[in-house]
């Protein structure tokens, strides 16, 4: 009788996959953020209070905490922040590019434009406005910060990630809307070290695009044909926020 209710019932016949890690006080975040920046679920109003018998907690965290969305203003002066995006802009066609086998051979692997084109040869062109997620299976290292960063004895990181050529293809040729990955950073760590900067992340945000970091469960999502929803608290002026992200997948 009601079109949207019928559509929801149909959508429930698909698989719904949570692509975000749960958070606690030990969840990973960028090592440059000062200690003491995370304090989740602190009780400030406890059971047994005579005024009202209930429980209230407070939550303290950096914007770039756990699975999170980055807005352009994170790296771009005067770039758009959280309040610039409405709910209609946070639902995307989802494309999952799988380089997990290559990462098993080389932890520094950076996805190439050829990888993207090979994906398109199999599944069709990446549509305008797509969210393109890079599957490396790195999310299985959660919640160990050391395992996610893959530090060497000198503290250097060794992680896979995006390359500039792949991102330029996605945004300048295919008009994608956002990208995501399972690692802490956008850039493959070897490329970041060579550039002396997170050049790939800076490029994405400078294009006015969005990205989600520290995704998980991409191995449970169809490479093409799924839809992804990115949700976050409606906080104004944020450069990034923890996100609940889920896919509706065949």
N, C-alpha and C positions, 0 to 999 in steps of 0.2 A: 504493500500500500504506500509506503514511504520510501522514496528512491534511495536516500542516503542510508537508511536502516538496512535496506536490502543489500546495498553496496558493502556495508560493514560486515554483514553476515557472509557475503561472498569472500571478503578479504580475510575473514577468520579461517577460511578453508586453506589458506596458504600458511607457510611456516613463518613465525615471527621470531627473529633472532636478536638478542641483546648484543650490541657491538661495543658496549662500554663496561669497563671494570668497576666493581664496587669499590667504595672508598672507606678507609679508616685512617687512624692517626699514623700508620706506618706506610701508607701508599706513597709511591714515588712522585717526586717533582724535581725540577731542575736544580742541580746542586748549587747554583749561584744564589738561590733565594736564601735569605738568612734563616738560621735555626730559630725555632719558635714560631714560625709562620703558620703552622697547622695545629689546630686544636678543635677536634670534632666532638660533638655530642657532650659538651660540658654541661652538667646539670646546674641550673641557676634558680630553679623553682621545683622543689621536690614534693614527693608524696607526703601526705600528712599535714600540709600547710592548712591552718585553720580558716584562712580566707577562701581558698578553693583547692580541693583535693585533686591535684593533677601534676603532671611532669612537664617542664619546659627546659629546653636545651639551647645553647648557643653553638655557632659553627664559625670557625676562623680558618681561612685557607687562601692561598694565592690564586689568582685567576687561572694560571697555568698549572693546574693540579689534577693528577690522574688523567683519565680520558677527558679531553677539554677541547673547546673550540677557540681558535685565534681569530681576532678581527684585525682589519688592516692597521688600525692605530697602535697595535702591538709593536710594529716595526716602522711605521710611517708617521712622521709628525703630521698632525691634523687629519690623519686617516680616520675612516669610519669606525665607530665604537659600537658596542652591543645594541644600543637603542635604535640604531639605524635599520635594523632588520626586523621585518614582520614575519608572522607565522607562515604566510604563503611562500616566503623565500627560503624556508628551511625544510622543504620536502623535495627530494631529488630523484631522478632516475639513477640507479646505482650500477656502476661498472667496476668489477673487481679484477685487477690485473695480477696474475699469480706468478711471482718469481721465486717462490719458496724453495724449489729444487736448486736453482742457481745460487741461492743464499747458503744452502748446505755446502756447496763447493767453495764459496767465497763470501765470507761475512762482510766484506767491504762492497758487495755488489750494488751498483747503482743502476736502476732501471733505465733502459735506453729507449730512444724513439722507435727503434726497430722492434723492441718488445711490445710497444703500444700498437704498432702497425700489424704485428703478428696477431695480437689480440683481435684487432678489427677484421683481419682476414678470416678469422674463425667465427666471430660473433656479430660482425657488422660495425659500421661507423659509430663512434662515441657520440651520443646525441648532444645537441645544444643544451646547456644548463645541467649537465650531468655532474654527479659526485663520483670522482674516480678514486677508488681505494687501492692501495698497494699492499698486496698480500705477501708477507715474508715469513709468517708464522712466528715472528719475533714476540708477539703478544703472549706466547706460551712461557716466556721467561718471567712474566709478572708473578709475584710482586717484588722480586729482588732488584733493587736499584743497580747493584753491581752487575747482575746478569743482563739487565736491559742496556746498560752502558757498555758492558763488555770491556772493562778497563784492562790495560796492560800494567806492567810493574811500575811504569812511570806515570800512570794516571791517564793515559791516552785512551780515547774511545775507539771502538772498532765495531761499527754497525752498518747495516745496509741502508738504502734510502733512495731518494729521488735524485735524478740528474737534471741539470738545467735544460738540456735538449729535450728531454721527455716532457718537462713542465711547459716549455715554450710551445711544443706541439699541442698539448692539451688545451692551452689557453689562447694561443694565437691562431691555431688552425681549427681546432674543434670547439672552441667557445664553451669549455667546461665552466662550471660555476664554483667548484670546490674540489679539493683533494683531501685524502686522509691516509694515515699510515699507522702501523703498530709500534713504531719506534718513538723515542722521546723527541727526536728532532726530524725535520723534513729532509735535510741533506744527508746523503751517505757520508759517514764520518771522514773518510779519506778525502773526499772532495771538499768538505768543510775545512779540514786541516790545510789543504793546498791553497784554498782561497783566503784563509785567515778570517773567515766570516761564515755565518749561515746564509750564504748567498742565495740558495734556492728558496729558503723561507722568506727572505727579504724580497725576492722577485714575486712570489705568490701574493704577498700582502700588498706590494706596490701596485699590483694589477687590480687592486680592489676586490680580490677574491677571498674566500674563506678556506680554512683548513681545520681538520680535526686530528689531534695527535693521540697516541696510545690507544688505538682501537684494539679490539679483540674479536675472536670468533669468525673471522673472515673466511675460514675454511668451511663454515657451515652455510655459506651464502652462494647462490648461483652466480656465475661470472657475469651474466647479463640477464636482464629481465626483472630484477628486483627493484624495489623502491626503498629509499632510506629516509628516515626522519631524524633530525637533529634538534634536540630540546635542551634548553638551559634556563636558569632563573632569569626573570625579567628585571635585571639590575641595570641601571643606567650608567654609562661612562666606563664600562669595563673593557679592557684590552683583551681579555680572555675569560672564560668561565668553565668550570666543570660541566660536562655535558652528559645527558642520557641519550644514547644513540641506538636506534634499532632499525632492522631491515625487515621488510615483508617480502618474502622470497618464494619463488616456485619450489 
